[in-house]
Amino acid sequence: MNQEQLEFVKNGKGFIAALDQSGGSTPKALALYGVSEDQYSTEEEMYDLIHEMRTRVMTAPSFNSDSIIGAILFEQTMDRKVEGQYTADYLWQQKGVVPFLKVDKGLADEENGVQVMKLIPDLDDVLKRANERNIFGTKMRSVIKEANPEGIKKVVEQQFEVGKQILAAGLVPILEPEVDINSTDKEQIEQILKEEMLKHLDQLSEDQNIMIKITIPTVDNFFKELIDHPRVLRVVALSGGYKRDDANQKLAANEGLIASFSRALSEGVSASQSDEEFNAMLENSIKGIYEASIT
């Protein structure tokens, strides 16, 4: 593990950019960027276009370690290049940004008010490749929609089980038990979730340090116990469907919680913009998210 990256992830000022749209979320991300589905006819063309978009973001002048601690990549992005370098190497060597990798294969069907992760049968192979590509850590997502204790317990158990497999490979896992922002039980879900997370965190050994990605809580500073836990390097927040200004406002009310935004990061950028317009829009976005993260 790169100790310089570890120190920056733990103590750096800024946020983590989520550039890991995949599968079903890619057409949506491209559409928001102004690229409609009639502009590509194959999956390969679609992924070429989303890599062009991500490259434009990563090579923008404001995308650097002054504001951004890390970036989460899609698996294909890890194997592609930016300005002649593999993406993770470009991020760290040229931008000072720590590379992470999304490793989940999507969500299983809803059961007991939650969607656990689909099985990841090739995880060991992916982790081996991630180490070869100089990836620092990983991320995997589940979704909780109802305050069902049995379902939430299953989500947390799976997240920690996979997280330990990732730790054993020498990488730092970001556990992401997302709470649906539209759930009528959101506050109750967060109470159950925090209790389950703390149970598992207390069982980790001193050399098992993780990160957590979580929905911005209904009650300000509700996840402070997770942020302060000795086994947690960092707790980051997803935008979860909130518009950027709303997400920034909610985030700023939670001390120690930093952003890991995807849609909110790229909100307002477009394929049709000139480089000057694109870079100005992205710089404004990065500035707002950074300020909310360090408040």
N, C-alpha and C positions, 0 to 999 in steps of 0.2 A: 504493500500500500504506500502511495506517495504521501509522505509526512507533511510536505508543504501544502498539498491539496487538503489534507485532513485539517490542518490548522486554519486554513482559509475558510473551509466549510463551517467549522465550529465557531470561529470568531469574526469572520469577515462581515463588512457592512454591505447590504444590498439584498438582492432577491435571486430566486432561481427561475429561469425562463423555461417554460414547458413548450418544447418544439417536437412533441411526440405524437401528433395526430396520426392515426393509422386506420386501416380497414374502412369501416363505415363512416368514420369521422373525417376522412380525407376529402371526399367530395364537398362536405359542408364547409370545411376550412378553405378549400379552393373557391367555393361560391362566395364566401365572405370577402375573399381577396379579389373577387371580380372575374374569376375563371369559371365559366359555366360548363356543365357536363357535355355539351355539344362541341366543346373545344378539344376533347380527347376521346379516343375510341377504345383504348385498351388500358388495362391496369398498369402496364409498364409506362405508358404515356402519362397517366395520372400521377404516378410516383415521380416521374421526371419533373413534372410541373411543380409538385409540392416541394421537391428538393431545390428547385430554382427559387421558390419563395423563401424557404428556410435559409438558403445561401445568401439571399438578399438581406435577410434579417441579420444573420451572423456577421456579414462583412460590413454592415453599416458602422459608421464611425462611433456612434454612441453605444454600440453593443460591445462593452468591455468591462474589465474588472473594477472600474470606478463605481459601477452601479450593480453589476451582475456577478453573483458568486458562482453559479453553475447553470448548466443547460441540460435538459432531459431530451434525449434523442430517441427516435424510432429506430428499430433494428436495422432497417435498410440504410438509414442515414449513417449509422456507424460504419457501414462498409462502403460508403460513397466518399468522395473527396470534395474539399473546398479549397480553391486556389492551389491545387496540386498536392494537398496533404489530406490524409484521412481526417475525417471531421473532428474526432476527439483530439488529435494532435494539433489541428489548426486552432481549436478553441483554447487549449492550454498554452501552446507555444506562441501564438500570435495575439491572443486576446486575454490570457490570464484567467480564463473561465473554466471551471471544473466540469468535466463531462460525466453525465449519468445516462443510463439506458433503460427504457421501458421494456420490461421482460414478460408482462402478462400477455395472454392470448385472447383477452376479451372476457366478457361476463357470461356466466351460466344463466339459465332461466330463473326467474324470481321464485323463491320458495321461503316461507316464513318471513316475508316482508323484506328479504335481502336478495342481492345477487352476489354470490361468491365468485371467485375467479374460475374460469375454465382450467382444467388440468394443463400443466406445462411439461409435457413429456420430454422435451429436448432441453430442459433448463440447464443441465450440466454442460452440454455442448455450447449453449449460448454464453454461459458464464466463462467458459474457456476462451471463446472468441473475444468476449469483452475484455478479458485480461490481455489478450494479444493486441487488442486495439487501444490499450491504455485508458480504458474506462475506469472511473473511480467507484461508482455506485450504481444502483438500480432503482427502479420504481415499479410497483404493481398496484392495481386499483380494484377495489370492490365497491359496491354501492348498498347503502342502507336506506330503506324507504319507510319502514314502520318500526315502532317501539316494541319489537318482538325480542324478548331476552334470548330465546333459543337461537334465533337467526343471527343476532348480533354476536353472540358467543361464538358461533360457527365462523363468522367473518374474521373475528380477531384471532381465533385459533389457527385458521388457514394462513393469515397474514404472517403470524409469528413463525409458523412451521416453515413456510417458504423463505422467510427472512433469515432463519438460521442456516438454511442450505446456502444462501447467498453469502452470509458471513463466513461460512466454512470455505468458500471459494476465494476469500480475501477481498471481497467487495462490501461496500456499505449499502444496506437496503433502505429504501424509503418505503415504509408501509403506508398505504393509502386507503383507509376505510372511509370513503366519501359518504356524507349524509346528504340526501336529497334536499335542496333548499326549499322545495315546494311541499315537503312533508308537513302535515298538520301536527305531527308528533315530534317535530325537530328538537325541541328543548329536552323532551323526555328521552329521545334517542341518544342525545349527547351525554346525558347523565349515565345511562347504561353503558354506553361506549367507553366513557372515561374510566369507569370502574373496572371494566374488562381489560382495558389497555394497561392500567396500573398493576393489575394482578400479574400479567405476563411480563411487564417490565421488571417487576420486583424479583422475578425468577431468572433473569439474565445474569450471566457472570460478568466480571469486570472488563473482560476483553470482548464482550458482545455489545457494541455500541451501534445504535440504529438512528434513523431519522423517521419522522412522521409527517405525512401530508394529509391535511384535514380540512373540512369545510369550516369557514369562519363561524364561530359559535354564536348562538342567539344571545347569550349572556356574555357581556364583555369580560375578558380575562378568565373565562371558564376553564380553559385548558392550561392554566399556569402550572399546575402540578406536573403535566406532561413536559412542558417547556423546561422546568427546573429539575426534572428527574436525571440522576447521574448517568443513566444508560442512554440518554437521548442527546445526540449531537445538536440537532436542530429540529424545530417544528415549523413547517411551512404550510401555507394556506392556498387552496385552489380557489379560483374565482367562482366556480360552480354555476355559472350562468348569469351572475350579476353583471350589469354593465360596469365598465371600468371605474367610473367615478364613484358608484355605489360600493363596489368592491374595495376601492382604496379607502373610502370613508370608514367602512366597517373594520377593515384591517387595522387602520391607525388607532382604533380604540382598544386594541389588544396588544399589550406590552410584550415584546419578545417574540411575537409571531411575525414571520416574514412571508412575502408573497411567493407563490409558484404559479403564476398565471399563464394561461394559454390564449384563450379568446380575448381576454381583457388586454393582453400584451399587443396583439395584432389588430385590435379594433381600430378601424379608420385607415389602415394601409391598403393599397390597391395596386394591382398589376399595371393599371393604366397610368399611374403616377410617374412623373420623372424621378430620377434618382434624388434630386434636390427635394422634391415634395415628399417622397417616401421617407428619406432620412430625417426630415424635419418632423414628420408625423410620428415616426418611431421614437425619436429623441424626446418628444413631448410625453409619449406614453411611458417610456423608461423613467423619465424624471418623476412623473406622478407616482408610479409604483414604488420607486426607490424611496421617495419621501414618506410614503405610507408605511414602508417596511422598517424605517429607522426611527419612526416616531416613538 
